């Protein structure tokens, strides 16, 4: 199921997938008054890809509502380094 264009934009902003400047430009260009296909999520995704805002990989995750998988969860990684198989490998270097 394709998410609406507004939801895709919300994910892009929430997960900082574009710089603030690019996000603002995207909003100005796509969500301008009078644009007929503004609600067409498939065209929005194609437009994002063609205009080099996002890659096909990122768009596939976004369209499935999985943008959270695109960002590194630093806390999970930190926990793995502390307790996982390589715990201690990344400890402090004696000074």
C-alpha positions as CSV (number, residue, x, y, z in Angstrom):
1,X,0.0,0.0,0.0
2,X,1.4,3.3,-1.1
3,X,1.5,6.1,1.6
4,X,0.1,9.5,0.7
5,X,2.6,12.1,-0.4
6,X,2.2,14.1,2.8
7,X,3.1,11.0,4.9
8,X,6.2,10.4,2.7
9,X,7.3,14.0,3.3
10,X,6.7,13.6,7.0
11,X,9.0,10.6,7.1
12,X,11.6,12.4,5.1
13,X,11.6,15.3,7.6
14,X,11.3,13.1,10.7
15,X,14.3,11.0,9.8
16,X,16.3,13.8,8.3
17,X,16.8,12.1,5.0
18,X,17.3,15.5,3.3
19,X,19.0,18.6,4.5
20,X,16.7,21.3,5.8
21,X,17.4,23.4,2.6
22,X,16.5,20.5,0.3
23,X,13.4,19.6,2.3
24,X,12.2,23.2,2.0
25,X,12.9,23.3,-1.8
26,X,11.1,20.0,-2.2
27,X,8.0,21.4,-0.4
28,X,8.1,24.6,-2.5
29,X,8.4,22.7,-5.7
30,X,6.1,19.7,-5.2
31,X,3.4,21.0,-2.8
32,X,2.8,24.3,-4.7
33,X,-0.8,25.6,-5.0
34,X,-2.7,24.3,-8.0
35,X,-0.5,21.3,-8.7
36,X,-2.9,18.6,-9.9
37,X,-0.8,15.5,-9.0
38,X,0.1,16.8,-5.5
39,X,-1.7,13.8,-3.9
40,X,-0.3,11.2,-6.3
41,X,2.3,9.4,-4.2
42,X,3.6,7.3,-7.1
43,X,4.3,10.4,-9.2
44,X,5.8,12.1,-6.1
45,X,8.2,9.2,-5.6
46,X,9.2,9.2,-9.3
47,X,9.7,13.0,-9.2
48,X,12.0,12.6,-6.1
49,X,14.0,9.9,-7.9
50,X,14.3,11.8,-11.2
51,X,15.3,15.0,-9.5
52,X,17.9,13.2,-7.5
53,X,16.4,13.9,-4.1
54,X,16.4,10.3,-3.0
55,X,17.5,6.9,-4.4
56,X,15.3,4.0,-5.4
57,X,16.4,2.1,-2.3
58,X,15.3,5.0,0.0
59,X,12.1,5.4,-1.9
60,X,11.2,1.7,-1.5
61,X,11.7,1.9,2.2
62,X,9.7,5.2,2.4
63,X,6.8,3.9,0.4
64,X,6.4,0.9,2.8
65,X,6.5,3.2,5.9
66,X,9.9,1.8,6.9
67,X,12.0,5.0,7.0
68,X,13.2,4.2,10.5
69,X,15.3,1.3,9.0
70,X,17.3,3.9,7.0
71,X,18.8,5.6,10.0
72,X,21.4,4.2,12.3
73,X,20.1,3.6,15.8
74,X,23.3,4.6,17.7
75,X,22.0,3.3,21.0
76,X,21.5,-0.2,19.7
77,X,24.9,-0.1,18.1
78,X,26.5,1.1,21.4
79,X,24.8,-1.7,23.4
80,X,26.1,-4.2,20.9
81,X,29.6,-3.0,21.2
82,X,29.4,-3.1,25.0
83,X,27.8,-6.5,25.3
84,X,28.2,-8.3,22.0
85,X,30.8,-10.7,20.6
86,X,33.3,-7.9,20.2
87,X,32.8,-6.2,23.6
88,X,36.0,-4.6,24.7
89,X,37.5,-4.4,21.2
90,X,36.5,-0.8,21.0
91,X,37.6,0.2,24.5
92,X,39.7,3.2,25.4
93,X,43.2,3.3,24.2
94,X,45.7,3.7,27.0
95,X,47.2,7.2,26.8
